[in-house]
Amino acid sequence: MPQAELVVVANRLPVDRVIDATGEAAWRTSPGGLVAALEPIMQQVDGAWVGWAGQPDLELEPFDADGIHLVPITLTEEEVELYYEGMSNDTLWPLYHDVISPPRYRRVWWEAYQRVNRRFAEAAAAAVAPDGTVWVHDYQLQLVPAMVRKLRPDVTIGYFHHIPFPAYGLYSQLPWRRQILRGLLGADVIGFQREADAGNFRRAVRRVFHFESKGSTILVRSHEEKHPDRDHPSEPSRRVLAKSFPISIDASVYVELAQRADVQARAAEIRASLGDPQTILLGVDRLDYTKGIRHRLKAFGELLEEGRLSVGDATLVTVASPSRERVDAYMQLRDEIELTVGRVNGAFDTLDHTAIRYLHHSYPREEMVALYLAADVMLVTALRDGMNLVAKEYVATRIDDRGVLVLSEFAGSADELTSSVRVNPHDIDGMKDAIMTAVRMPEEEQRRRMTAMRRTVLTHDVRAWSASFLAALNDARGGAAE
């Protein structure tokens, strides 16, 4: 098997397996932000990507697609249940999102997590060229950096954490907190979305291992790596950089789509189909309890009840794409949302207008850009979010510099999009006031705010993000030893 200078390791491959009209299996590039971020770089360096193909018990040989060498990892049906649905999404996800939903700790999930992480690490170690670079992504694979370092001490290792990292008071609940931290410290550079997340990680390392840190640099003791179960003072042997690298979008793609006549025509069709209300409010999320969808619906419903908004003048479009539909918490959330939508619409719909248009689908990017163009107000009400790229997509799309972004202070994008209307989604009255501020905002103020946010998004795009992380990895190469 050819070895690559850069190997990306992620839970999923950058392609989805689809069955075409002839019944043949084909591969289609995934729509996710990570793929958009890394695909151009991977094509430039003939990189390799290690990941799961998304279907259980699917055994595939390595293959090439869109200029990238893909190394599929096989997961059994049981491993999908234990490692992915269990440990990743029923333990780590809720814990790292401030225990909005109670995490469950099951030893059989942890055992599967270790086993699958080792499989990814072994594949990455085999795929990377001598003195190459391995870049690991996200919470499903937190043990991989240390495993790769043990197998291939010659390579430079990066890890990027796409979701929040919790404060130690919450993180300390995790029965395997030492093992997870040790796994992450196998990397030379550990990236987080927000500096607050990086600070939480560094504090956890200090609390658990008593390692010294200077600014964003953690000094990892050689004794701890050789004898990880003993707390023992020793000379520092490696410098690990743990800091924020806020991820972004391929902004130019959204600008180009927003300028297309057919997309603009579709935006006008969407407005007309909704009865051409004075204000269209839009929320776009995965169906997830971290996104604050229920809070948004509650605030909008109360505004209608109080008469501050009327269904003839304002419509809320809620796009909630399917997510983790076999996990109990997600099934319950979907039921609650659909009941709320039904109750509000039953009370306020007219023959000509619908209060809430609820769409439980995923849509192609062109349709999403048309929705962004149609929407006067974008509501991003996450209770906790690593970044939230939807906020940046909306801003990039607003080529007329109009529109208002209402943005949760608990989303990572709030650190950069400071001209948004900030909101605490737990404060329903405060959210109602923020929505009314957005609805009534004068056009001149909309332009001032949107111009500033668009400048940020267009400058700090996904290419700038990946370049900054890879530059940090390059600086770490050869400079890790004390």
Secondary structure, 3 states (H helix, E strand, C coil): CCCEEEEEEEEECCEEEEECCCCCEEEEECCCHHHHHHHHHHHHHCCEEEEECCCCCCCCCCEEECCEEEEEECCCHHHHHHHHHHHHHHHHHHHHCCCCCCCCCCHHHHHHHHHHHHHHHHHHHHHEEEEEEEEEECHHHCCHHHHHHHHCCCCEEEEEECCCCCCHHHHCCCCCHHHHHHHHCCCCEEEECCHHHHHHHHHHHHHHHCCCEECCEEEEEHHHHHCCCCCCCCCEEEEEEEEECCCCCCHHHHHHHHHCHHHHHHHHHHHHHCCCCCEEEEEEEECCCCCCHHHHHHHHHHHHHCCCCCCCCEEEEEEEECCCCCCHHHHHHHHHHHHHHHHHHHHHCCCCCCCEEEECCCCCHHHHHHHHHHCCEEEECCCCECCCHHHHHHHHHCCCCCCEEEEECCEHHHHCCCCCEEECCCCHHHHHHHHHHHHHCCHHHHHHHHHHHHHHHHHCCHHHHHHHHHHHHHHHCCCCEC
